[in-house]
Amino acid sequence: MFRRSDPAVQLKTPAEIARMREAGKVVARTLDLLRSAVRPGVSTLDLDAIAEESIRGAGAVPSFKGYHGFTGSICASVNEEVVHGIPRADKVLAEGDLISIDCGAILDGWHGDSAITVAVGEARPEDARLLEACEESMWAGIAELRPGNRLGDVGAAIDGCLRSRGRFGNVQEYGGHGIGTEMHMDPHVLNYGRRGKGIELVEGMCLAIEPMANAGTRHVLQLEDGWTVVTRDGARSAHFEHSVAITAQGPLVLTAREENRARIAELGWPDPGF
């Protein structure tokens, strides 16, 4: 059924992909809860508690909690924070903020991983453009997840989409990854690249596609806490992610949320089951 791949890349059977979709549903439902909870006065630690309760209530385990010592069940990154923000009681959201929420869950040994960026209250026009550009670049990358394409096609599509939408910084130090029985697996998925380059994509691969776009330059740095990544120039950032399986019928979005239903149908991709 499946073609041979790089031996380091884990290939999944249809039954295993179905189990990954169940983990993805836990993540999707949790992100929906978190989106509805985002408002002025809420702390990122409040959101973390909601996420942990949702994940554990579904019989799953937060992927992030304890991962290399990380203390949260989600990554909560506000404004200039790009990724890996640690949930804190003193990090309180205010009107006009942006918050990127990255969420992972393990269900029956299989991982789901997804991220959204949400405006707190009414989004500023420039923030709305940033969010739209980043999310659209994610969908552009996912569209390349078809057997016979190359990994470089994914990065080229993400970078090309961001370039076409304005002067956004495409973060290069971090990217997507393989996912399955572990959260981070081979291959690393760059958010830039050259078409026709990289390993061949084959049926059964599962990849997390996650562009990070900055309103300013692409350059970032890590804070002294050893986790939080911020933009070097202080500009705001956005982060979107879906876990996706490569199938003969097209990309199967394993962490699809109800709000993605129309987009997936419009693109003619496999129905992940909502």
LINUR-V532387 format. One record per run of one state. SS is the DSSP state (H for helix, E for strand, - for the rest). FROM is the first residue (numbers start at 0). LEN is the number of residues. If there is no record, write none. Layout:
# LINUR-V532387
ss/from/len
SS/FROM/LEN
SS/FROM/LEN
This chain:
# LINUR-V532387
ss/from/len
-/0/13
H/13/24
-/37/5
E/42/1
H/43/14
-/57/3
E/60/2
-/62/4
H/66/3
-/69/4
E/73/5
-/78/2
E/80/3
-/83/2
E/85/1
-/86/5
E/91/1
-/92/5
E/97/10
-/107/2
E/109/10
-/119/5
H/124/19
-/143/6
E/149/1
H/150/14
-/164/4
E/168/2
-/170/5
E/175/3
-/178/6
E/184/5
-/189/10
E/199/1
-/200/5
E/205/4
-/209/2
E/211/3
-/214/5
E/219/3
-/222/6
E/228/3
-/231/5
E/236/3
-/239/1
E/240/7
-/247/2
E/249/4
-/253/4
H/257/10
-/267/7
